[in-house]
Amino acid sequence: MKLYVYKTVRTNNFEDKDIMNKILGMWDSFYKNNDDYNGKVYAVYYDYESNYKGDYSLALCTEDILADKFFEVDFAKSIEYKCAGKDEIITVWKRIWEDEEENKIKRSYDIDCEEYKKDGSVVIHLF
């Protein structure tokens, strides 16, 4: 599946004091310019400097708003973590990091993705 890039930011979970402004600004821009959009939105993590402690790039993507840059993903090849809603995302990411530290999962740090579903749930895909 192709996920077309709308906008990207570069950040760090632990060192970037402006992380929330960058991420929320990206989301605000998307919905300001696509206020009637009702498809799925994806947050794609890529270009990792090292692991979850290092810098990375984050892109907002869709399946149907075409753009020059895109990611090719195969969700069947991912490890999934499910969130009932947006409020659980940070908690689930912390669980992912704990699972990684405890060697319960192995991550490639090539690409990861949050899939925002129409029912409000979110699936985090680790590749």
N, C-alpha and C positions, 0 to 999 in steps of 0.2 A: 504494500500500500504506500502511496506517496502522500507525504505530509508537507504541504506548501508553507514556507516561512513568511510570516507577516512582519515580525520585528524581533530583534535580538538584543540582549544585554550581556555584559561580562561581569561576574561577581564572585563572591566567596562567602560561604555560610558562616564563617567565624571571624573574618578579618574586615569585611566590608560593612561599615557602619550605615551605609546608605542602601543596603540590600532591599529592604522593604519598599522604599521609595522607587527604586529602579523597577522592581517586579510589578508593584501596583500601578506604576505609571505606564508600563507596557500594556497591562490589562485595560486600564482606563482608555488609553489610546485606541486599542482594538475596538472596544464597544462604542466609543465616541464616533469612530469612522464606520462602524458596521452595526449600528443600533438595532437593526431588524434581523440580524443573523441568528438563525435557530439551529445551526448544525453543531457538531462536536468541535471542541477546541482542544488542542494538545499543547502541553508544555514539554518541549524537548530539551534535554540536558545533553551537552556534547562538548567537545574540545576540552576535556578534562586535563588540567595541569598534572595531576597525580591521582589522588583519591578524593573522598568526600570532604577532606580537610583543605584541599587546594582550590585554586581558581577554576572556573568553568564558564561556559557560555550557556545561555538559556534562550530558547526561541519559542514564540507563540506561533502555532501552526494550525492549519485547517486542511481538510481533505479536498475542499472544493473552491477556495478562493485562490486561483492560480497565481503562481509567482515563479520567478527565475530560479530561486534556490528552493530545494526540497530535500527531504530525507526519505529514504526508502526503508520501511520497517516491516517486519514479519512478526506480528503479535503472537503467533503460535510458538515462536522460539523464545519467548520471554518468561521470566519469573514474575508472577503477579502478586501484588499486595493491594487489597481492596480497602477503600475508605467509604463510609456511609455518606460523607459530605465533605465540603472544603475545610470545615473546622478540624477534621482529623488528620489532615495531610502532614502537618509538622510532626505530630505524634507518630504517625506511621513511618515517616522518614527516619526518625530517631530509632525506631524498632529495626528498620533496615540496617542502619549503621551498627546497632548492637549485634544483629545477626551476622553481619560481616565480621565484626571484631571477634565473635565467638566461633568463626569458621562454619557457620550454618549455611551460608551462601557464598558464592564466588562471583564477583562482578568483573566485567571486562573494562569498564570505564571508557567504552567507545560511545555508547548512546543509551540514554534512559528516557522514559516518557511518562507523563501524567496524562491520562485520557479522561477528559471531563464529559460525562454522559448527560444526556438530556434529563434524566430523572434526578440529577443533582449529585449522584455518586461519582467517585473518582477511582480509577484503577491506575496504580503505578506499575509500569512495565520496566523490568530490569533486563538488559540484554547482555 
